[in-house]
């Protein structure tokens, strides 16, 4: 389920991993400069200019790039078009909650592979005989990063399966697996502009991989929706990709705030998993996570709580501005004192 999107004013919203900062000013300029005629015409169904831009920054060819209406749509296409209906699709037991939903929707068997006791991905636990593997990296909701050498090993040992690396949060301290695409024809990397580029409201996702994988996604897309990206989304995303300095500065601010928040929570007794995302996963040994979650809600601060066996002791907290993070820490101090 999506995070709560409240309509009341005055809430500190740290529950949906959105950017605390506005997108690049170049994005707003690009939208404002669009002539009215561009809205009465259909958008480019191939998003050719934007595909080329993604290809250029990732040292790929346009034929290795697929675009969709947010990474959720892109991944849904992946489940339907590229993953096997005869063998179980594998993903971590603590992972993105929509993976099993898509398996059910497209009548796919699936197997949840347990994370190690420290919440890291155990690549040796994945069965050789599978219908595909999908892993978020950094993982959600833990924020823990899997290194590229482990991804390479996973690709080697599963050469007959499509391996999908879901990189929604890769820009906050990780190294993308895109650089492995030319070595492995079974690798598909999925990214989004929602988080690090502050464009969650435009819904643009991208998959990158071997031409054959991209062709399969294109065939599925064109069978029912030739125009997944509207004119505004294409122009605005292109402007964001061009403003490299703003992008890097925004990511750096989030990373710095994440590290400060992690240290502040550890100082008051929390256990914080090592995160390379724009959120942290934190637990307090002496306090029930659900009680803390409810207490924050009463103080007008929203975080996420997942009532599952392995996660019910933790809260997932999106990184906000430093002012918001400071308010969160103060609220925790009050709750812990009570």
Buried (B, 14 or more C-beta within 10 A) or exposed (E): EEBEEEEEEEBBBBBBBBBBBEBBEBBEEBBEEEEEEBEEEEBBEBBEEBBBBBBEEBEBEBBBBBBBBBBBBBBBBBBBBBBBEEBBBBBBBBBBEBBBEBBEEBEBBBBBBEBEEEBBBBBEEBEEEBBBBBBBBBBBBBBBBBEBEBBBEBBEBBEEBBBBBBBBBBBBBBBBBBEBBEEBBBBBBBBBBBBBBBBBEBBBBBBBBBBEBBEBBBEBBEEEEEBBBBBBBBBBBBBBBBBEEBBEEBBEBBBEBBBBBBEBBEEEEBEBBBBBBBBBBBBBEEBEBEEBBEBBBEBBBBBBBBEEEBBEBBBBBBBBBBEBBBBBBEBBEEBBEE
